[in-house]
Amino acid sequence: MIWVQLTVVGVAIGAIYALAGMGLVLTYKATGIFNFAYGGIAMLVAYMYWQMRSQWHWPLVIAAPIALLVVGPGIGVLLERVVFRPLERRGASTPEKLVATLGVFLLCLGLAFKIWTGIVRQGSRIVSGRSLQFGGDVRLGFDQLFVLVFTLVVCVLLWMLFSRTHIGTEIRAVVDRRELAELSAIDANRVARISWALGCGLAGATGVLLASGSPLDPYHFTLLVVEAFSVAVVARLVSLPVAVAAGVLLLGVLQSLLSRVDFGHVPLTGIHFGHGWTQALNSLKGANISAFILVVALIVDRRLDDVGGGSSTTGLVSRTMGGRARARSRSGWVVPALVGAAAVLLPFFIDTITLPYAQITVALAITFTSIVCITGFAGQITLFQAVVAGFGAFIAARVNISLGVPVLVAIPIGGLAATLLGIATGFPALKRRGLFLGLTTLAVGLFVHSFVFDNQIFAGGAQGIRANRPSLFGLSFDSPRSFYWFELVVAGLMLLLARNLRSGRLGRVLAAMRDSDTAARSIGVDLRAYKLFIFGASSFIAGVGGCLLAEQARVFNAVTGYDLFTSLFWFVVVIVAGVGSIGGAVLGAVIFELLDHLVHVDGLSQLLVALGALFIGYLPGASLVGMLSRIASSMRAPAGAAPVATGARPGVARPLPAAAAGVAGNGHGDLMPSPLALRLLEEARSG
């Protein structure tokens, strides 16, 4: 009977996952936006329901309708009007919208910590916790029964909406072709507003149901995105019935049944694994099943790109980088030289309390540079760089402590280990771009974090692994200043490596690959080799940065900074700062780590990054670096001179449009090689 009981429990939990998946699918079907903020919205509504029930003592009949029918849909209407309608109006790309949803996610997280301080609360029940008993020991709680009925009602209502109502027909028309729908007198803004209200309303319902009688904290509920993503991807982001089946059967029932399976031995053989390996294998159960399902679905279903994931980084990169930089004038080195001199002299002007944050800033500049290399230079969206950095730090600490390898040798070993992880991730991502490439890397990162970092046999448990600081010929870099200057040397080498990646023919090949896979392939670029190369090169840089982060803290501990949230936050910081240039990585590190401590305002960096992500389309050059370059150019330009193009800088070739990086139109609908494509082809022919 235990298996029947587990199935009943799994169906109830899976119904909540199905609601989450339906909310994501609904929003994507109607607006083309994959809502990364879904878990954050669910968490905010759950907190509001808790506030009304536990703090203000409002009755259930008032608190529940307000939370489910007002707060959740209201958030959706606000987001559509303030954030996403302007993006849609100016034709923003999918990655720009992705960054905007990540900005909403960070804003939700910040609001939860600011208002409710992040302390774990006990969620208020929406239904009694009593249960019904059916023959033997099988029980069905009233709360579980309510979830099942609620999910069934939502499914029926959504089916009726799309198949039996005029607004459902309008939604389908807007999804198929927004421009033609508007020509048919359909109010696309109204359709989007209704869709966002419904999607965020389902997110709110998911949050309230998950919080019913359970612990409530920001991080726990934002992890809901993993389950919701796997359900939505299995449903190919278009099928609501498949989303329900995936949530109930693949996640709910499968997770529940596997909770009773012990992976510590081989069935029918009597072979048992050791305690550590048993823990490692059993860690693949539970919530990690969703990461596994997500990876498999993304690898197996090749049609997903046709649904909407095949966009490049247009709007994020093309206005700030494109083509090869012309020969630098002497003045072009003034700013880097001044920044380098200021970094070297910084320890003499800050106190010992602030110096550790400067050390973290240097290490982060290296890891952020890895994001610039793979996303800015090559157009590959990756959301697992924190895990890659952590993997490099983990391997370096292990070989130093367990094998006695010197730290200076362990650091490149950690970088090489991160390189292998990057290449291994690159293989399933070879045929992915844009959104679905990011989801693939996110799923791999979650899998590695759960299987390696959270396992005691690998990562040393909650205590972590000691990370020693380096020494050379008896000269120790253990003191705060000496370690900081050692980091600067390593950072200089990594920035030089990154600069070489964008130089010469390699830089032009990566730019062509970034803007158009088809165009790059048409001129003979081996996409497979170059994609694996950039995955490996950027991962090496991230691994070295992760080693320095661990050595700064003197311990590798995956709990404190190599997780999903860190990866997402790093990505958003670099995008807002300027993913098209190495300077954006440095500026992002300063904003992320050092800004709050320099101005003594807690939370300023998070607020700046969140607002920058929400309104990235309005920043000149689509980044802070682009804005600063625009200001500097306008100050240097003589009176009456023509203004500098958006995102352009003196001494840098004007960016190529994304669609014209490899091919361009001839005015008659035919494709012809662009100047960049011709240049690459000429080089290939000449040797």
C-alpha positions as CSV (number, residue, x, y, z in Angstrom):
1,M,0.0,0.0,0.0
2,I,3.0,2.3,0.5
3,W,3.3,2.6,-3.3
4,V,-0.3,3.6,-3.7
5,Q,0.1,6.2,-1.0
6,L,3.3,7.6,-2.7
7,T,1.4,7.8,-6.0
8,V,-1.4,9.7,-4.3
9,V,1.0,12.2,-2.8
10,G,2.9,12.5,-6.1
11,V,-0.2,13.3,-8.0
12,A,-1.0,16.1,-5.6
13,I,2.5,17.6,-5.7
14,G,2.6,17.1,-9.5
15,A,-0.6,19.0,-9.9
16,I,1.2,22.1,-8.4
17,Y,4.1,21.6,-10.8
18,A,1.5,21.3,-13.6
19,L,0.0,24.7,-12.6
20,A,3.5,26.2,-12.7
21,G,4.2,24.7,-16.1
22,M,0.8,25.9,-17.5
23,G,1.6,29.4,-16.3
24,L,4.9,29.5,-18.2
25,V,3.4,27.9,-21.3
26,L,0.5,30.3,-21.3
27,T,2.7,33.4,-21.1
28,Y,5.1,32.1,-23.8
29,K,2.3,31.1,-26.1
30,A,0.7,34.5,-25.9
31,T,3.7,36.8,-25.7
32,G,6.8,34.8,-26.8
33,I,8.5,35.6,-23.5
34,F,9.9,32.9,-21.3
35,N,9.3,34.2,-17.8
36,F,12.4,33.6,-15.7
37,A,10.7,35.6,-12.9
38,Y,8.0,33.0,-12.5
39,G,9.3,31.6,-9.2
40,G,9.9,35.1,-7.8
41,I,6.3,36.2,-8.6
42,A,5.0,33.0,-6.9
43,M,7.1,33.8,-3.9
44,L,5.9,37.4,-3.6
45,V,2.2,36.3,-3.8
46,A,2.8,33.6,-1.2
47,Y,4.4,36.2,1.1
48,M,1.5,38.5,0.6
49,Y,-1.0,35.7,1.5
50,W,1.1,34.9,4.6
51,Q,1.0,38.6,5.5
52,M,-2.7,38.9,5.2
53,R,-3.4,35.6,7.1
54,S,-0.7,35.5,9.8
55,Q,0.1,39.1,10.4
56,W,-3.1,41.0,9.6
57,H,-5.4,38.1,10.6
58,W,-7.7,38.5,7.6
59,P,-10.2,35.7,7.1
60,L,-9.6,33.1,4.4
61,V,-12.6,34.2,2.3
62,I,-11.0,37.6,1.9
63,A,-7.2,36.8,1.9
64,A,-7.3,34.0,-0.7
65,P,-9.3,35.8,-3.4
66,I,-7.2,38.9,-3.0
67,A,-4.0,36.9,-3.3
68,L,-5.2,34.7,-6.2
69,L,-7.3,37.1,-8.1
70,V,-5.8,40.5,-7.4
71,V,-2.2,40.4,-6.3
72,G,-0.9,37.8,-8.9
73,P,-2.8,39.1,-11.9
74,G,-2.1,42.7,-10.8
75,I,1.6,42.0,-10.9
76,G,1.2,40.6,-14.4
77,V,-0.7,43.6,-15.7
78,L,1.9,45.9,-14.2
79,L,4.8,44.0,-15.8
80,E,3.1,44.0,-19.2
81,R,2.4,47.7,-19.1
82,V,5.7,49.0,-17.6
83,V,8.3,46.5,-18.7
84,F,7.3,44.3,-21.6
85,R,5.0,46.5,-23.7
86,P,7.8,49.0,-24.4
87,L,10.1,46.1,-25.3
88,E,7.5,44.7,-27.7
89,R,6.8,48.2,-29.2
90,R,10.4,48.7,-30.2
91,G,10.9,45.1,-31.5
92,A,13.3,43.9,-28.7
93,S,15.0,40.5,-29.2
94,T,14.3,37.4,-27.2
95,P,17.5,37.7,-25.2
96,E,16.6,41.3,-24.2
97,K,13.3,40.1,-23.0
98,L,15.1,37.3,-21.1
99,V,17.3,39.8,-19.4
100,A,14.3,41.9,-18.5
101,T,12.6,38.8,-16.8
102,L,15.8,38.2,-14.9
103,G,15.6,41.8,-13.7
104,V,12.1,41.2,-12.5
105,F,13.3,38.0,-10.7
106,L,16.1,40.0,-8.9
107,L,13.6,42.7,-8.0
108,C,11.2,40.2,-6.5
109,L,14.0,38.6,-4.5
110,G,15.2,42.0,-3.3
111,L,11.7,43.1,-2.3
112,A,11.2,39.8,-0.3
113,F,14.4,40.4,1.6
114,K,13.7,44.1,2.1
115,I,10.1,43.6,3.4
116,W,10.2,40.2,5.0
117,T,14.0,40.1,5.8
118,G,14.3,36.6,4.3
119,I,13.6,34.8,7.6
120,V,11.9,31.4,7.1
121,R,8.2,31.7,7.8
122,Q,5.5,29.0,8.3
123,G,3.2,29.3,5.3
124,S,-0.5,29.8,6.1
125,R,-2.8,26.9,5.0
126,I,-5.4,27.6,2.5
127,V,-7.3,24.3,3.3
128,S,-7.4,22.2,6.5
129,G,-4.6,19.6,6.9
130,R,-7.0,16.8,7.8
131,S,-7.2,13.8,5.6
132,L,-9.6,11.1,4.3
133,Q,-8.7,7.4,4.6
134,F,-9.3,4.9,1.9
135,G,-8.9,1.2,2.6
136,G,-5.8,0.3,4.5
137,D,-3.3,3.1,5.1
138,V,-4.0,5.2,2.0
139,R,-4.8,8.8,3.0
140,L,-5.7,11.8,0.9
141,G,-5.5,15.2,2.6
142,F,-8.1,17.9,2.2
143,D,-5.3,20.2,1.0
144,Q,-4.2,17.6,-1.6
145,L,-7.8,17.1,-2.7
146,F,-8.2,20.8,-3.1
147,V,-5.0,21.0,-5.3
148,L,-6.3,18.3,-7.6
149,V,-9.7,19.9,-7.9
150,F,-8.2,23.4,-8.4
151,T,-5.9,22.1,-11.1
152,L,-8.7,20.3,-12.9
153,V,-10.8,23.4,-12.9
154,V,-8.0,25.6,-14.2
155,C,-7.3,23.1,-17.0
156,V,-11.0,23.1,-18.0
157,L,-11.2,26.9,-17.9
158,L,-8.0,27.3,-20.0
159,W,-9.3,24.8,-22.5
160,M,-12.6,26.7,-22.8
161,L,-10.7,30.0,-23.1
162,F,-8.6,28.8,-26.0
163,S,-11.2,26.8,-27.9
164,R,-14.6,28.4,-27.1
165,T,-14.0,32.1,-26.6
166,H,-13.2,35.1,-28.8
167,I,-10.3,36.2,-26.7
168,G,-8.8,32.7,-27.1
169,T,-9.0,33.1,-30.9
170,E,-7.3,36.5,-30.5
171,I,-4.5,35.1,-28.4
172,R,-3.8,32.4,-31.0
173,A,-3.9,35.1,-33.8
174,V,-1.4,37.3,-31.9
175,V,0.9,34.4,-31.3
176,D,0.9,33.4,-35.0
177,R,1.6,36.9,-36.3
178,R,1.2,40.0,-34.2
179,E,1.4,42.4,-37.1
180,L,-1.3,40.7,-39.1
181,A,-3.5,40.4,-35.9
182,E,-3.2,44.1,-35.4
183,L,-4.2,44.8,-39.0
184,S,-7.3,42.7,-38.3
185,A,-8.3,45.2,-35.5
186,I,-7.1,42.9,-32.7
187,D,-5.8,44.9,-29.7
188,A,-2.5,43.0,-29.2
189,N,-1.7,45.0,-26.1
190,R,-5.0,43.9,-24.5
191,V,-4.3,40.3,-25.4
192,A,-0.8,40.5,-23.9
193,R,-2.2,42.1,-20.8
194,I,-4.7,39.4,-20.3
195,S,-2.1,36.7,-20.9
196,W,0.3,38.2,-18.4
197,A,-2.5,38.5,-15.8
198,L,-3.4,34.8,-16.3
199,G,0.2,33.7,-16.3
200,C,1.1,35.6,-13.1
201,G,-2.2,34.6,-11.5
202,L,-1.2,30.9,-12.0
203,A,2.2,31.8,-10.6
204,G,0.5,33.3,-7.5
205,A,-1.7,30.2,-7.1
206,T,1.3,28.0,-7.4
207,G,3.1,29.9,-4.6
208,V,0.1,29.9,-2.3
209,L,-0.4,26.2,-2.7
210,L,3.2,25.4,-2.2
211,A,3.4,27.5,0.9
212,S,0.3,26.0,2.5
213,G,1.6,24.6,5.8
214,S,5.2,24.5,4.5
215,P,8.3,26.6,5.2
216,L,8.3,29.9,3.3
217,D,11.5,31.6,2.3
218,P,12.7,33.5,-0.9
219,Y,15.3,31.0,-2.1
220,H,13.1,27.9,-1.6
221,F,10.3,29.3,-3.8
222,T,12.5,30.8,-6.5
223,L,13.8,27.3,-7.0
224,L,10.3,26.5,-8.3
225,V,11.6,27.7,-11.7
226,V,13.5,24.5,-12.1
227,E,10.4,22.3,-11.9
228,A,8.4,24.8,-14.0
229,F,11.0,25.0,-16.7
230,S,11.2,21.2,-17.1
231,V,7.4,20.9,-17.4
232,A,7.2,23.7,-19.9
233,V,10.1,22.4,-22.1
234,V,8.6,18.9,-22.1
235,A,5.4,20.6,-23.3
236,R,7.5,22.3,-26.0
237,L,6.2,25.6,-24.6
238,V,2.9,25.2,-26.5
239,S,0.8,22.3,-25.2
240,L,-1.1,22.9,-22.0
241,P,-2.3,19.2,-21.8
242,V,1.2,17.9,-22.1
243,A,2.3,20.4,-19.4
244,V,-0.3,18.9,-17.0
245,A,0.8,15.3,-17.8
246,A,4.5,16.2,-17.4
247,G,3.9,17.9,-14.1
248,V,1.7,15.2,-12.6
249,L,3.5,12.1,-14.0
250,L,7.1,13.0,-14.7
251,L,7.7,15.2,-11.7
252,G,5.1,14.5,-9.1
253,V,4.6,10.7,-9.3
254,L,8.1,9.9,-10.4
255,Q,9.7,12.0,-7.6
256,S,7.4,10.4,-5.0
257,L,8.1,6.8,-6.1
258,L,11.8,7.3,-6.4
259,S,11.9,8.6,-2.8
260,R,11.6,5.0,-1.7
261,V,14.2,3.6,-4.0
262,D,17.7,3.1,-2.6
263,F,20.5,3.6,-5.2
264,G,23.1,2.3,-2.7
265,H,23.2,-1.2,-4.2
266,V,22.8,-2.9,-7.6
267,P,19.5,-4.8,-7.7
268,L,19.6,-8.6,-7.8
269,T,23.4,-8.7,-7.3
270,G,24.0,-8.0,-3.6
271,I,26.6,-5.4,-4.6
272,H,26.5,-2.4,-2.2
273,F,28.3,1.0,-2.7
274,G,30.1,2.9,0.0
275,H,28.3,5.5,2.1
276,G,29.7,8.4,0.0
277,W,28.8,7.0,-3.3
278,T,25.4,6.0,-2.0
279,Q,24.8,9.6,-1.0
280,A,26.0,10.8,-4.4
281,L,23.7,8.5,-6.3
282,N,20.7,9.2,-4.0
283,S,21.2,12.9,-4.6
284,L,19.9,12.3,-8.1
285,K,16.5,11.8,-6.7
286,G,14.0,14.4,-5.5
287,A,14.2,17.8,-7.0
288,N,17.2,16.9,-9.1
289,I,14.9,14.7,-11.3
290,S,13.6,18.0,-12.8
291,A,17.1,19.0,-13.9
292,F,17.7,15.6,-15.4
293,I,14.3,15.8,-17.3
294,L,15.1,19.3,-18.5
295,V,18.5,18.2,-19.9
296,V,17.0,15.2,-21.6
297,A,14.1,17.1,-23.1
298,L,16.4,19.8,-24.5
299,I,18.8,17.3,-26.0
300,V,16.2,15.0,-27.5
301,D,13.6,17.5,-28.9
302,R,15.4,19.3,-31.8
303,R,12.2,21.1,-32.8
304,L,12.3,23.4,-29.8
305,D,14.4,26.0,-31.7
306,D,11.6,26.3,-34.2
307,V,9.3,27.3,-31.4
308,G,11.3,30.4,-30.5
309,G,14.7,29.6,-29.2
310,G,16.7,30.2,-32.2
311,S,17.5,33.9,-31.6
312,S,20.9,35.4,-31.3
313,T,22.1,38.0,-28.9
314,T,20.7,40.8,-31.1
315,G,20.1,43.9,-29.0
316,L,22.6,42.9,-26.3
317,V,25.8,42.7,-28.3
318,S,25.4,43.9,-31.8
319,R,25.3,47.5,-30.8
320,T,28.4,47.4,-28.7
321,M,30.6,44.9,-30.6
322,G,30.9,43.8,-34.1
323,G,33.8,43.5,-36.5
324,R,37.4,43.9,-35.7
325,A,38.8,46.9,-33.9
326,R,41.0,49.2,-36.0
327,A,44.4,50.0,-34.9
328,R,44.3,51.7,-31.6
329,S,45.6,55.1,-31.2
330,R,47.8,56.0,-28.3
331,S,44.8,57.6,-26.5
332,G,43.0,54.3,-26.8
333,W,45.2,52.9,-24.0
334,V,44.8,55.8,-21.7
335,V,41.7,54.5,-19.9
336,P,43.0,50.9,-19.4
337,A,46.3,52.2,-18.2
338,L,44.6,54.5,-15.7
339,V,42.3,51.7,-14.5
340,G,45.3,49.4,-14.1
341,A,47.3,52.0,-12.2
342,A,44.4,52.7,-9.9
343,A,43.9,49.0,-9.2
344,V,47.6,48.6,-8.3
345,L,47.6,51.6,-5.9
346,L,44.1,50.8,-4.4
347,P,45.4,49.0,-1.3
348,F,47.2,52.2,-0.2
349,F,43.9,54.2,-0.2
350,I,41.4,51.8,1.4
351,D,41.3,50.2,4.9
352,T,41.9,46.6,5.8
353,I,38.1,46.1,6.1
354,T,37.4,47.1,2.5
355,L,40.5,45.3,1.0
356,P,38.9,41.8,1.1
357,Y,36.0,43.2,-1.1
358,A,38.6,44.5,-3.5
359,Q,40.1,41.0,-3.7
360,I,36.7,39.5,-4.5
361,T,36.2,42.2,-7.1
362,V,39.4,41.2,-9.0
363,A,38.4,37.5,-8.9
364,L,34.9,38.4,-10.2
365,A,36.3,40.5,-13.0
366,I,38.0,37.3,-14.3
367,T,34.8,35.2,-14.0
368,F,32.7,38.0,-15.6
369,T,35.3,38.1,-18.4
370,S,34.4,34.5,-19.2
371,I,30.8,35.6,-19.7
372,V,31.9,38.3,-22.1
373,C,34.0,35.8,-24.1
374,I,31.2,33.3,-24.6
375,T,28.2,35.6,-24.8
376,G,29.6,38.9,-26.0
377,F,32.2,37.5,-28.5
378,A,30.4,34.3,-29.6
379,G,26.7,34.9,-28.9
380,Q,26.3,31.8,-26.8
381,I,24.0,32.5,-23.8
382,T,25.2,30.5,-20.8
383,L,23.6,30.5,-17.3
384,F,26.0,28.3,-15.4
385,Q,29.2,30.2,-15.2
386,A,29.1,30.2,-11.4
387,V,29.0,26.4,-11.4
388,V,31.9,26.3,-13.8
389,A,33.9,28.7,-11.6
390,G,33.0,26.5,-8.6
391,F,34.1,23.4,-10.4
392,G,37.5,24.8,-11.1
393,A,37.9,26.0,-7.5
394,F,36.8,22.6,-6.2
395,I,39.3,20.6,-8.3
396,A,42.1,23.0,-7.5
397,A,41.4,22.7,-3.7
398,R,41.1,18.9,-4.0
399,V,44.4,18.4,-5.8
400,N,46.2,20.8,-3.4
401,I,44.9,19.2,-0.2
402,S,44.6,15.6,-1.2
403,L,47.6,15.3,-3.6
404,G,49.9,18.0,-2.2
405,V,50.1,19.8,-5.6
406,P,51.4,23.4,-5.1
407,V,48.7,26.1,-5.3
408,L,50.3,27.8,-8.3
409,V,50.1,24.5,-10.2
410,A,46.6,23.6,-8.8
411,I,45.1,26.9,-10.3
412,P,45.7,26.0,-14.0
413,I,44.7,22.4,-13.2
414,G,41.4,23.8,-11.9
415,G,41.1,25.9,-15.0
416,L,41.6,22.8,-17.2
417,A,39.0,20.9,-15.2
418,A,36.6,23.7,-15.8
419,T,37.5,23.6,-19.5
420,L,36.5,19.9,-19.7
421,L,33.2,20.7,-18.0
422,G,32.6,23.5,-20.5
423,I,33.4,21.3,-23.5
424,A,31.2,18.5,-22.1
425,T,28.3,21.0,-21.8
426,G,29.0,22.4,-25.3
427,F,28.3,19.0,-26.9
428,P,24.6,18.9,-26.1
429,A,24.3,22.7,-26.8
430,L,25.9,22.5,-30.3
431,K,22.5,22.9,-32.0
432,R,21.0,25.3,-29.6
433,R,21.0,29.1,-29.5
434,G,19.4,31.8,-27.4
435,L,16.8,30.8,-24.8
436,F,17.2,27.0,-25.2
437,L,21.0,27.1,-25.0
438,G,20.7,29.1,-21.8
439,L,18.2,26.6,-20.4
440,T,20.5,23.7,-21.4
441,T,23.5,25.2,-19.5
442,L,21.3,26.1,-16.6
443,A,20.1,22.4,-16.3
444,V,23.7,21.1,-16.5
445,G,24.7,23.6,-13.8
446,L,22.0,22.4,-11.5
447,F,22.9,18.8,-12.1
448,V,26.6,19.4,-11.4
449,H,25.8,21.5,-8.3
450,S,23.5,18.8,-6.9
451,F,25.6,15.8,-7.7
452,V,29.1,17.2,-7.0
453,F,28.9,20.3,-4.8
454,D,26.2,19.1,-2.4
455,N,27.8,15.7,-1.9
456,Q,30.1,15.1,1.1
457,I,32.3,12.6,-0.7
458,F,33.1,15.2,-3.3
459,A,32.9,18.7,-1.8
460,G,33.6,18.0,1.9
461,G,30.0,18.6,3.1
462,A,28.9,21.9,4.8
463,Q,32.5,22.5,6.0
464,G,33.8,22.7,2.5
465,I,37.5,22.2,1.5
466,R,40.4,24.4,2.7
467,A,41.7,26.6,-0.1
468,N,45.3,27.7,0.5
469,R,46.9,30.8,-0.9
470,P,49.9,30.5,-3.3
471,S,53.6,31.0,-2.7
472,L,56.5,31.2,-5.1
473,F,60.2,30.4,-4.2
474,G,59.5,30.9,-0.5
475,L,57.6,34.2,-1.1
476,S,54.1,33.8,0.3
477,F,51.1,35.6,-1.1
478,D,49.1,35.1,2.1
479,S,48.9,38.6,3.3
480,P,45.9,40.7,2.1
481,R,48.0,43.1,0.0
482,S,50.3,40.5,-1.5
483,F,47.4,38.2,-2.4
484,Y,45.5,41.2,-4.0
485,W,48.5,42.0,-6.2
486,F,48.9,38.3,-7.1
487,E,45.2,38.4,-8.2
488,L,46.0,41.5,-10.4
489,V,48.8,39.6,-12.2
490,V,46.5,36.6,-12.9
491,A,43.7,39.0,-13.9
492,G,46.0,40.7,-16.3
493,L,46.9,37.4,-18.0
494,M,43.2,36.3,-18.3
495,L,42.2,39.7,-19.7
496,L,45.0,39.4,-22.2
497,L,43.8,36.0,-23.2
498,A,40.3,37.3,-23.6
499,R,41.5,40.2,-25.7
500,N,43.3,37.8,-28.0
501,L,40.1,35.8,-28.5
502,R,38.5,38.8,-30.1
503,S,41.5,39.7,-32.2
504,G,42.4,38.7,-35.8
505,R,40.6,36.1,-37.8
506,L,39.4,34.2,-34.6
507,G,37.6,37.3,-33.4
508,R,35.9,37.8,-36.8
509,V,34.9,34.1,-36.9
510,L,33.4,34.4,-33.5
511,A,31.5,37.5,-34.5
512,A,30.1,35.9,-37.6
513,M,29.1,32.8,-35.5
514,R,27.5,35.1,-32.9
515,D,25.4,36.9,-35.5
516,S,24.3,34.0,-37.7
517,D,25.0,30.3,-37.6
518,T,23.7,29.9,-41.1
519,A,25.9,32.7,-42.5
520,A,29.0,31.4,-40.7
521,R,28.4,27.9,-42.0
522,S,27.9,29.2,-45.5
523,I,31.4,30.7,-45.6
524,G,33.1,27.5,-44.4
525,V,33.3,28.1,-40.6
526,D,33.4,24.9,-38.6
527,L,30.7,25.8,-36.1
528,R,31.2,22.6,-34.1
529,A,34.9,23.2,-33.5
530,Y,34.6,26.9,-32.8
531,K,31.6,26.5,-30.4
532,L,33.5,23.8,-28.4
533,F,36.6,26.0,-28.4
534,I,34.8,29.1,-27.0
535,F,33.0,26.9,-24.4
536,G,36.3,25.5,-23.3
537,A,38.2,28.9,-23.4
538,S,35.6,30.8,-21.5
539,S,35.3,28.0,-18.9
540,F,39.1,28.0,-18.4
541,I,38.9,31.7,-17.5
542,A,35.9,31.1,-15.2
543,G,37.7,28.2,-13.5
544,V,40.7,30.4,-12.8
545,G,38.5,33.1,-11.4
546,G,36.7,30.5,-9.2
547,C,40.1,29.4,-7.8
548,L,40.9,32.9,-6.7
549,L,37.4,33.4,-5.2
550,A,38.0,30.2,-3.1
551,E,41.5,31.2,-2.1
552,Q,40.3,34.7,-1.0
553,A,37.8,33.0,1.3
554,R,40.4,30.4,2.2
555,V,37.8,27.7,1.7
556,F,35.8,26.2,-1.1
557,N,32.2,26.0,0.0
558,A,29.5,25.5,-2.7
559,V,26.8,26.6,-0.4
560,T,28.2,30.2,-0.3
561,G,28.3,31.3,-3.9
562,Y,28.3,28.7,-6.8
563,D,24.6,28.1,-7.3
564,L,21.8,28.9,-9.6
565,F,21.1,32.3,-8.2
566,T,24.7,33.3,-8.4
567,S,24.9,32.2,-12.0
568,L,21.8,34.2,-13.0
569,F,22.9,37.3,-11.1
570,W,26.4,37.2,-12.7
571,F,24.8,37.0,-16.1
572,V,22.5,39.9,-15.5
573,V,25.3,42.0,-14.0
574,V,27.6,41.5,-17.1
575,I,24.7,42.2,-19.5
576,V,23.8,45.4,-17.8
577,A,27.4,46.5,-17.5
578,G,28.3,45.7,-21.1
579,V,28.7,42.1,-22.4
580,G,30.2,43.4,-25.6
581,S,33.6,44.5,-24.1
582,I,36.1,43.4,-21.5
583,G,35.6,46.8,-19.8
584,G,32.0,45.7,-19.1
585,A,33.3,42.7,-17.1
586,V,35.5,45.0,-15.0
587,L,32.8,47.6,-14.5
588,G,30.3,44.8,-13.6
589,A,32.6,43.4,-10.9
590,V,33.1,46.8,-9.4
591,I,29.3,47.4,-9.3
592,F,28.5,43.9,-8.0
593,E,31.0,43.7,-5.2
594,L,32.6,47.0,-4.4
595,L,30.0,49.7,-5.0
596,D,28.0,49.1,-1.8
597,H,31.1,49.3,0.4
598,L,32.5,52.4,-1.3
599,V,29.3,54.4,-0.9
600,H,28.1,52.7,2.3
601,V,24.6,52.0,1.0
602,D,23.5,48.3,1.3
603,G,21.6,46.9,-1.6
604,L,22.5,49.7,-4.0
605,S,24.3,47.4,-6.5
606,Q,21.4,45.0,-6.6
607,L,18.9,47.8,-7.2
608,L,21.1,49.3,-9.9
609,V,21.5,45.9,-11.7
610,A,17.8,45.1,-11.4
611,L,16.7,48.5,-12.8
612,G,19.3,48.3,-15.5
613,A,18.0,44.8,-16.6
614,L,14.4,46.0,-16.6
615,F,15.1,49.0,-18.7
616,I,18.1,47.8,-20.7
617,G,16.6,48.8,-24.0
618,Y,16.7,52.4,-23.0
619,L,20.4,52.5,-22.1
620,P,22.5,54.1,-24.8
621,G,24.5,51.2,-26.3
622,A,22.2,48.8,-24.4
623,S,24.7,48.8,-21.4
624,L,26.4,51.0,-18.9
625,V,29.7,50.8,-20.9
626,G,27.8,51.9,-24.0
627,M,26.3,54.8,-22.1
628,L,29.7,55.9,-20.8
629,S,31.2,55.6,-24.3
630,R,28.4,57.7,-25.7
631,I,29.0,60.4,-23.0
632,A,32.8,60.4,-23.6
633,S,32.3,60.5,-27.4
634,S,30.0,63.5,-27.1
635,M,32.5,65.3,-24.9
636,R,35.4,64.7,-27.3
637,A,33.5,65.5,-30.5
638,P,34.1,69.0,-31.9
639,A,31.2,71.4,-32.3
640,G,29.2,70.6,-35.4
641,A,30.6,67.1,-35.8
642,A,28.2,64.2,-36.6
643,P,27.1,62.2,-33.6
644,V,28.7,58.9,-32.9
645,A,26.5,55.9,-33.8
646,T,24.9,54.0,-31.0
647,G,27.4,51.8,-29.2
648,A,30.2,52.9,-31.4
649,R,33.5,54.2,-30.0
650,P,36.4,56.1,-31.6
651,G,38.8,53.7,-33.1
652,V,36.3,50.8,-33.3
653,A,34.6,49.6,-36.4
654,R,30.9,50.3,-36.6
655,P,28.9,47.3,-35.4
656,L,27.3,45.1,-38.1
657,P,23.6,44.5,-37.9
658,A,22.9,41.1,-36.5
659,A,21.2,39.9,-39.6
660,A,24.0,41.1,-41.8
661,A,27.0,39.7,-39.9
662,G,27.3,36.8,-42.3
663,V,24.8,37.6,-45.0
664,A,23.0,40.6,-46.3
665,G,20.0,41.3,-48.5
666,N,20.4,42.6,-52.0
667,G,17.1,44.4,-52.0
668,H,15.2,41.6,-53.8
669,G,14.9,39.1,-51.0
670,D,18.0,37.2,-51.9
671,L,20.9,36.6,-49.6
672,M,24.4,37.7,-50.4
673,P,27.7,37.6,-48.4
674,S,28.3,40.6,-46.2
675,P,31.6,42.4,-46.1
676,L,32.6,40.4,-43.0
677,A,31.7,37.1,-44.7
678,L,33.7,38.1,-47.8
679,R,36.7,39.0,-45.7
680,L,36.6,35.6,-43.9
681,L,36.1,33.8,-47.2
682,E,39.1,35.6,-48.8
683,E,41.3,34.7,-45.8
684,A,40.2,31.1,-46.0
685,R,41.1,30.9,-49.7
686,S,44.5,32.5,-49.1
687,G,45.6,29.9,-46.6
